[in-house]
Amino acid sequence: MKRILLFILPILIIIAVAFTIFGIVQVRYEEEKLMDDLKRKARAVAESVELSARYSLINNDLKSAKRLVESFQKRERMQGCVIYDKEGLILAITERISDWGQKEKTYIKEILNTQSARGAIEIFGDYSVYSYTLPVLDDENNILGVVEVIYDTSYLFTTLADLWRRISTTLIILISLIAITAVLIQRQIFILPVRRLTQWFSHFQRGEIDESHPIKEKGELGKLASEVEQVALSLRVARRTISDEASVRLQKEEVWTESKLRDLVRAKLGDNALFVVSNREPYMHVLDESTGVTKCIRPASGVVTAIHPVLCACGGTWIAHGSGNADKKFVNSKDKLGVPPKDNRYILKRAWLTKEEEDGYYYGFANEGLWPLCHNTHTRPIFRESDWQMYKKVNQKFADTLLEELPAKPPFIFIQDYHFTLLAKMIKEKRPDATIALFWHIPWPNPENFSICPYRQEILDGMLGCDLIGFHVQNHCNNFLDTANRLLESRVDTEKFSIIRFDKETFVRAFPISVDGHISEGSFKVEPIREIEKLKKEYDLKDKIVGLGVDRIDYTKGIIERVLAVDRFLEKYPEYKKKFVFIQLAAPSRTHIKRYHDLIGEIDELVEKKNWKYLDGDWKPIIYLKRHFSQDEIEPYYMLADLCIVSSLHDGMNLVAKEYVAAKKDLSGSLILSQFTGAARELTDAIQINPYSIEEFADSIKLALEMPSEEKEKRMENMRKIISENNVYRWAGNIITELTALKKV
């Protein structure tokens, strides 16, 4: 469109200017012509009236004068006639212009004195008239009086306006015809050939067609088409070569790494496009209003922690809600950008939500409804019909956004979490050839708990639009199958572990999620070491035993229980006073929800109370840091901590536990882990606790601190081995392998 405008705009401007000049000249000529005609008519009428007026004035016949002026009452375009005596007083006037007599007319005296005729435009009320005034003389050329003929001039302006209208209409029609002709010509000679070439290039380089390009024209366009053909062929050959090489390397490597996952994707998925959909975006741009500086940050999210390295490894497109207050400034015309910012490895496409949509879909249904429903933390779920309608609307918005991006060839779509339970079905309705996997990052409740949800059937129907549904642990898979079996008309195949509904089969598998590791052996990075020394100095941690907690502020994370356990530990074992410091990194989230807002205040109050209780000089037992921390900022805390406490009351997996283990390359430190996390199934060498039992919890802190260093190292080594083998690349690789084994891709 921009090119078309640049092409035709100068032509249209020239035509418009020429027509405007022509119109002005034509209108002026017509105006002069009409005025000359009017003046001739007025003079002729005045001269014809002058003889009758002379008779009336000589004989002082007032009645004949009145009859004379009244004869003009019904004449078209002529307003009337006025007869004045030699003193300039009105003797007779046409009735319909009787108000004319009240008008001040200095020119009458001038005519009586000069005895010369006069014609001029005069204002009469709200409009203008043409007045022609003629002196009446006797035989000796003595003045007897004056005759004034008044004509309506409105028809002149109407005629000129009609002329302007015809000229303007002609100009608009001409411009429209030229514009349409230019668009059609450009479309025929440029747009359509380029579009055909673009479509051919897209299909050819993916291997969907083999014929030559469709451009037969010679010249510059033909040369361009030939060059594009060479590039497409080179890309196709290179992709095939890379895929073959990837298959060979895949057989050689044993440990799952970024490169092995990349090879798996190339070998198994080939040219299939990979799309990830989540609510949380991996990078967000936030404007600090106090400083005016925009920062690009990584949100605190287990989903981001897990999925980001996968897409860095194999590329693709990640579609997520653009929630940063400066996000719109950093996307292109298609709402996309390359990430990570300084090393673009994949595409992030941001979807925009209104405040009402975010309140209803995210804060309302997802986090006041589904979140507490799926977590056994005794928080009552809240379901509102308005939230549900907004949840459906946002799911459809994401479906439409995703469908715009899908290529012609069957794509692979990886949906994340409970925010998009309806998305798979919406996509399948338009693209049944798409392969869709959903990973549920939180626990799945038993059928009795899930039946509380008023929209349970729609949610299950939406999820069963997937080809594969993944959970962290087998127990969650069992709960999902039981839920579908009891709440839907479906058939559960316990051998294949699948659900069949309306001839559509969905497989359910356990895929314990993990982290990318920091597992590689070798020396520590210089930067974290410097940061550790900086932290020790800032918080006076020298010669102190340091405990650590890293969480979003959420009622499922057991932060209250953790603080109470630290308090009880210091009560039972006072010898650790002034020797032990617990650091809690807490990222506020979902603060619009009352339960979360109240929780922040509750934690603030509890921490302040416990610190006051043990206040002794500069030492306080709990350092509570409430803000967002990036992954790079957290790593020095992991390396510094002598023990890490993960006390979730209920958690799907909990990656903090695995991140802490991955960061302890020197095999130091202990992990205290809630038995109600998914991670507890794998990290059996952690000190496992029931976070509701504060006494047991406090004793576990003492056990972790006093455990012999040899046992600590052995436990940490075992846990690091598990994470090294079952890292995030293996998690993603298992999901992709499962799909290809099911012949869904």
N, C-alpha and C positions, 0 to 999 in steps of 0.2 A: 504493500500500500504506500509506503514511503517513497519507493522508486516511482510509482505511478504519479504521485503528487508532484515530485520533482520534475517529471516529464511534461505533464499537462498544465501545471500551475502557471508557468510563464505565458503559455498560449492563452489561457483563460483570462489572465490579467490584461494582456494586450487587447483581446476582444472586448472585455468589459470597459476598458478605458475608451476605446474607439467608439463603442456604442453610446457611452455616456456623453462624449463630446458631440457626436451626431445628434443625440437627443436634445442636448441644450440648444444647439443651432436650430434644429427643427422646431422646437417649442417656441423659441424667440421669434422665428419667422412667422409661425402661425399666430402668435400673440399680436404681432404688429399688423398682420393682415386682418384679423378680427376687429382690432381697435379702429383701423381705417374705415372698415365697413360700417362700424357703429357710428363713427363721427359723421359719415356721409348721410346715413339714415337720419340721425338727430338733426343735422342742419336742414335737410330737406323737409322734415316734419315741421321744424320751427318756422321756416320760411312760409310754409303753407298756412300755418296758424296765424302768422303775422298780419295778413290781410283782414281776417275776421276780427282779430284783436283790435286793429286800428279802428274799425267801424264801432266796436263796443266802447272804446276809449273816447273817440270823438263825440259820440252821442251820449256818452255816460250811461250806456245801457248795461246795467249790472246783470240783468237776467240773461241776456244773450251771452255775456262773458261766462256765467256759471254753466250755461248749457254747453258752451264750447269746451270748458275744462272737463266736464263730466263725460263728454264723448270719449275720453281717454280711459275711463274706468275699467273697461274690459279688454283693453288691447294687450296682446301677449308681449312679454319682454319690456313693455313700456309701463313705468310706474305711474306717470301722470303728467299734468301740465299746471303751470302757475302763471297768472297774469298780475303784474304789478302796475300801479299808477306811476305818474311822473315823480312822486315823492318817495317811491320805493316801497309803498304799502301794498299789501296783498288785496286785490279786488276779488279774485276767484282762485280756487285751488281744488284739484281732484281729491275726492273724499278719502281714498285709500292712502294718500300721502299727506293727510291733514297735519300730521306731526311735523312735516317739513317746515310749516310756517313758524314753528318755535325755534328753528335752527338759526343761529346768527349767520348772516350772509353779507359780509362786507363788500363782496364783489358786485352787488347790485348797484350800490352808489357809484362805484368805479365805472360801470357800464353806462349809467345815466349821465355821468360827466363826460366820458370819452366817446359815447355813442358808437361803441364797437362791440362786436359779438365775442362770446367767450365759451370755450368748451373745456371741461376738466372733470377728473374723478373726485367725487366727494364722499365722505363717510356719512352714512345715514343709519343710525342705530348701531347694530352689530355687523352691518355689511356695507359694501360700497356701491355707489351708483354713478352713472355718467350724466352730468348736467350740461346742457347746451343752452346758453342764454343769448337772446337776440333783442336789440332795442327796437321799439316801434316809433316811427317818425311820421309827421304829417307831410303835406306837400311842400312846405317851406323848410323841411328838415329840422323841425322843432321836435323835441322829445315829447312823446305822449305817454310812454310807459315801457314795460319790459315783458317779453314772453320767455318763460323757462320751460324747457322740455327735459324730463328726467327718465333715463333708461336704466333698467336692471342689468348689471354686469355679471351676475352669477353664472349665466350660461357660458361666458367666456372662460371662467376658471374651471367649470365642469368639462368644457371641451378640451382645455389644456391638460387637465388631470387624466381624461380618457386617453389622450395622446401619450402621456407619460406611461400610463398603464400598458398600452399596447407595445410601446418600445421596451419596457421592462419585461413583459411576458415573452416577447421575441428573444430578448437577451438570455433569459433563463432557459428557454427551450433550446436555443443554440448552444449554450454552455453545457447543458445536460447531454445533448446529442454528441458534442465533442468529447465530453468526459466518458460517456458510455463507449463510444467508438475507440477511444484511446485505451480504455481498460480491456476491451475485447481484443484489440490488436496486440497489446502487451501480453495478455493471457495466452493468445494463440502462438505468438512468436517467441515468448520467453518463459512464462510461468509453467505452462503445460509441459514443454520439453524438459525443463529442470525438475519438475515434479516427477515425471516418468523416470528420469535418470536417478533421482533420489530414492524412489521406491525400488528401482532395480538394484541400486547399490546396496540397500538395506537387505534385500532378499538374497542377493548373490553372495555377499560376504558372510552371511549366516549359513550358506549352503542349501538354501531352499529352492534355487533355480540354477540352471547351468548355461542358458542361452546368452548370447552377446547383448550388449546394451541396445536399447530401442532407438537411439538417436541416429538418424540416417543423414541429417544435414551435414554439409561440409562447412568449412570456415571455423570461426573461433569456438562456437558451441560444440561442433564435432570434435575439435581438438581437446576441449575440456572433457567430453565424454570418454574419449580414448584414454586420457590420463587417469580418470576415475576408475576405468575398467582395470588398468594395471594395478592401481592401489588396492582395489577390492580383491583381485586375484592374489596379491602378495599377502594381504591380511588373512585370507582364507587358508592359504598354504601354511602360513606361520601358526595359525591357530591349531591346525591339524597336527603340525609338528610338535607344538607345545603339549597338546593333549597326549600324544604318543609318548613323549619324554616323561610326562607326569605319571603315566601308568607304570613306566619302568622304575622311576624313582620311588613310587609308592610301594613297590614290592620290596625295595631294599631297606627303607627306613622302618625302625621298630618304635622308637619313641615318637609320640605325637608332638609335632612342632607346627609353627605357623606355615612353614614351607610344605610340610606333609599335608596339612589341611588344604592348602592351595592346590597341590597336586591332585588330591582326592576330588576336589570340586571340578577341576579341569577334566579329570578322567571319567568321573561319574555323571556330572551334569552337562559337560561339554559346553554347547552354546546356549543352554537354557539360562535365561536371565534370573538373577537372584534378587528377591525383594524382601525386606524386613519391615514389619509394621509394629510400632509401639506408641504408647502415649508419651513417654519420656524421650526427649531427644538427646543424642550423645554429646552434642555441643550446643550451648546457648549463649547468645550475646546479651549482656546485661549492662545497662547504662547506670553508672553511679552518679546520681543526681547532685550529690554534694561536690564532687570533683569534676563532673562532666566527662569522665573517662569511661570508655566502653571496654569491657573485658569479655573475653571468650572463655567460658568455664565449663567443666565437666560436672553435670548434676550428680548429687548423691543418690545412686540407684543401683541395685543389684543387677537389674536388667542391662543397664549401660555397661557395668563392669564386665558382664559376661559376653554380650553381643558385640561390643566394639572391637575386641581383638579378632573376632571371627570375620567381620567385614574388612578389617584391615588386611587380613590374610588373603581373602578370596574376592574382594571387591563386591560391587552390587549397589543397590539403592535402598536407603533407609528412609521410610516415611514416618514422620512423627509430628506431634503438636508443637508448633513454634511458640513457646511460652515466654521467651525472653523479651524484655521491654524494648530491645533494640534489634530483634531478630530480622525484622522486615528490611532493615538497612543493608543487610549483608547477603541477600539472595538475588538471583538474576530474575529475568522476566518470567521464568517458569517456577519461581519460588525454590530454586535449587542452589546449592553451593558444594564445593569440594571440601572434604574433611579427612583427616585432621588439618587444621588451618595451614600449617607450614609443610605438610607432607601429605598431599591429597591422595587417599587410598580408595575412597568410595564416595558416593553421592548422598547427600542429605537433602531430602525434599521436605519442606515444612508445610504443614496444613494449618490453617488459621481458624480459630474458634472465637466466637463472641463470648462476652462475659457470662451471658445467660446460658450458653451452651456448656461452658466450662463448669459453671456452678451446678447445673443439673446432671450432666454426664459424669464429670470427674469427682467433684466434691460430694455430690448428692448420691446418685445410684451406685457408682463404683466404690466409693470410700466410706459412705455411711450405710450402704446396703450390702454389697458383695464382700467387702473386706472383713467386717466383723462376722458375717455369716460363715466365712471359711476359716476363721481363727477361733480356737477354743480359749477365749480370754474373758468370757462372761460379759461381753459388751453387746447390748441389744442392737440388732440391725434395724435400720429405718428404711422403709420402702414408701416412696411417694409416687403417685401416678405421673405427676409432672416431670419428675426426675427420669422415670422410665421412658417417657416419650422423648425427652431430650437425649437420653442414652441411645435410643434407636436412631434418632436424627443424626447424631454424630457418627455412629457406626456407618450409616449410609453415606455421609460426607467423606469418610475415609475410604469407603469402597469406591466411590466415584473418582476420588483423587488417584487411587491405585489403578483403576481401570484405564485411566488416561495414559498411564505409563507402560502398560503391559504390551509386549511385542506380539507379533502374529504367531510366533512359535510358542509352544506351551511353556509358561514360566513356572518358577518355583517360588512360592510365597511362604514366608515364615512369620507367623503372627505371634505377638508376645502378650501373654497375660490376660487378666480378667476384664480389661477395659474393652475388649473386642470379641465378645462371645457371639455376636451376630454377624461378624464380618465375613466369615468363610462362606456361609450360605448365600449372602448377598453377592459375593464374587462368583460363586459357582453358577448362579442364575444367569450371569452374562458370559462367563468364561468357564464352561464345564471342563475344558481341557487343562486348566491350571492345576498344579499339584500344590496342595495347601497343608502345612503343618502348623499346629498351635502348641506352644509350650506354656504350661500353667505354672507360674513361678511361686504360687502360694499353695498352702494345703488345700485338698479337696475334702469337704466334710462328709460325714456318713449320710445315708438317705434321709434319716429322720431330721437331721439339721437342715439339709438342703430343701426339704419339702416346705420349710417356712416361707421360702421365696414365692411371692404371688405370680412371678413370671417364669417359673421353673421350666415349663414345657418349651417356651420360646427360646430360652437360653440353651437348653439341651439340643433342641432342633438346630439352632445356629451353630453350635460347636460340632455337631455331627455332620456338618457340611465339610469338615476337614477330612483329609485322607489319613492323617496321623495326629494323635494328641499325645503330648509328652508331659509327664509329671516327674518330680524329683525322686520320689521313693515308691516302692511297689504298693505300699499301703494306700497311697493316694489313688493309684490306678485301680486297686480293688474297690475303693469307695466309689469311684466314678462308674465302674461297671455295675455295681450294685444299685447306684442311683438311677442309671439308665434302665436297668432291668425292672425296677419297681415303679418308676414314675412315667415311663414311656412304653408305647406299644413297639417293642423292638425285640430282636433276638440276639442274645449274648453268646458268642462262641468262646468258651473257656479254654479250648485248646489253642486257637489262634490268637486269643485275647483281643477280640474285636467285637464291634457292635454293628448289627445290620438293621437298617431302618429304611423302608421304601426302596429296597434293592441297592442301597448305598452302604458300603462297608467302610467303617472307620476303625483303624487299629490304635490300640492304647498301649503305650510302653513307658517304662521308667528309664529316665536319662538323668543321672545325678549331675547337676551342673557344677562347674568348677571355675577356676581363675586361670589367667594365662601364665601365672606361675611366679615370676622372678626366681625361677628354679635353677637357672644355669649356675654352674659352679664358678668360682673365681673370686677376686677381691671385691670389696665393697666399692660402691661409687663414692667419689670424693664429696659430692654435694651432700648426700645424706649424713655422712660423717660430720661435716661442718655444721649441718643443721642440728645434729644431736648435741654437739658441744654448745651450740647457741641455746638450745632448749634447757640444758642443764643449768646454764648460767641464768637464764631468764626466770626460771621457776625454782631456783635453788635446789636442784635435784642431785647435787654431788653427794656421793655416799648414801643416797636414798634408794630404797627398794621401790620400784615403780610398777604400779598396776595400770591397766589400760582398758577402756571401753570405747568402741566406735559404733555409733548408731545414728539413724534418723530418730527424731523424737517421736516415738510411736508407743501406744499402750501395749503392743505385742512384744516389745523388746526387753521388758523386764528391768527398765532403768531404776524404777522405784525400789524393786526388790534388791537390786545390786547395791544401791546406796545403804539400804538397811543392813545388808550383809556385811558391808565394810564397817558400818557402825558396830555391829555385833562382834565382829572380829577384833576390833580395837578394845571393846569392853571385856571380852574373854581373854585376850592376850595383850595386856597393856604394855608389855615389853617392846611392842612394835610401834608405840607412839613415838613420834618425831623421827622414826626410821622408815615408815611406809607412807607413800603418797599414791593416791589413785587419781588418774587423769581420765576424765570423761569428755570425749569429743562428741558433740551432739549437734546435728544439723536440723534446724526447725523445718517442718513440712506440714502441709495441709492445715495451716493455721486458721483458715476460714471456717473449719469445722469446730464446733464448740468443744467436743471431747478432746481434741488436740490442743486447743487454746487453753483449756482448763489444766491439761496435763503439764504444759510448759510452766504454768504458775505453780503447780503442785511440786514439780521437781525443783524449781528455783527455791521455793520455800524450804523444802526438805534439805537441800544441800546447804543452804545458809544456816539452818538450824543445827545440822551435824557439825559443820565447821566451827560454829560458835561454841558448841559443846566441848570440842577438843582444842580450842584456841590456846596456843602456847607460843608466845613470841611471834616469830615470822612463820612458824609451821602451821599448816592446816592440812587435814588429811585428804581433802577432795579438791581437785582443781577442775572446775567445770567450765569448759570452753564451748560456748553456744554460738556457732556460726557454721557456714558451709566450708568444708575442707576439700581441696582437690586431692586426687590420688597421690600426686607428688608430695603434697604437704603431709599426708598421713604416713607415708613410708618411714620417715625418721622416727615417728612415735612408735611404730611397730618394732623397729630395730632397737629402740631405747628400752622398751617395756620388758620387765622381768616376768610378767604374766599378763595374759589377756583374758578378760572375762566376757563371755557371750552367754547371757542369761535369758534368752528369749523365752517367753511363756508359750509360744507356739510359732514355728517358723518353717517355711517350705524347705529351705536349705540353710541359709546364712553364709554368705561369702566372706564376712569379716574373719570368721574362724580360719578359713582357708588362706586368706590374704596374710594373716599373722604368721601362720606356719610357713608360707612361701617366703616371707621376708626374713625369717630367722636362719640365715645361711650358716651362722656359726653354731647352730644347734642349741643355742641357749634358750631359756624361757620356758614357761609352762602355759598350757591352754586349759582354762576352766570352761566347760561347754555344757549348755543345757541339754538334757536328755530329750527335750521336746523340739529339737531342731532336726532337719534332714541331715545335716552334717554329722550328727552324732552316730549315724549308721556307718559312716566311713571312718571317722576319726576316733576309733575306739581307744587309742592311747591317750586321749585327752582325759582330764579329770572331769567326769560327768556328774552333773548335779540336778536336783529338783529345785528350781529357783523359788518355789513356794515355801520350801523348808529353809528358813533363814539360819537355823542352827547348823544344819548340814552344810549350807552354803558358806558360813563363816569358817567352819572347820576345814573346808576344801581350800580356802585361801591359805590357811596355815600349812596345809599339806603341800600345796604348790610351792610355797616359799621354802619349806624345810626339806623338800625332796632332794636326795643326793644328786649331785651334778651328773654322775654317770647315768642314772636312771632318766634324768631330764633329757640328756642327749640322746639316749636310746629311743625314748618316746618320740622326741621331735624328729629323729631320723626316720622312724617308721611312718610318721604322718607325712613328712615331706616326700617320702617315696610314693605314698598313695596319691598325693596331689600331683607329683611329677608324672605318674603313669595315667592318672585320670584327670587330665587338665581340660581346659575349656576347648582345646582343639579336638581332643578325643570326643568330648561331648557333642560338638557340632558334627564331627565326622561320623559318629554313630547314628545321628539322626539322618544324615544324608545317605549313609549306607543302608539304613533300614528302609528308606523310601525307594531306593533303587532296587533293593532286594524284593520289594513288594511289586515291582514293575509298575510303579506309579509315575515315574519320570520318563 
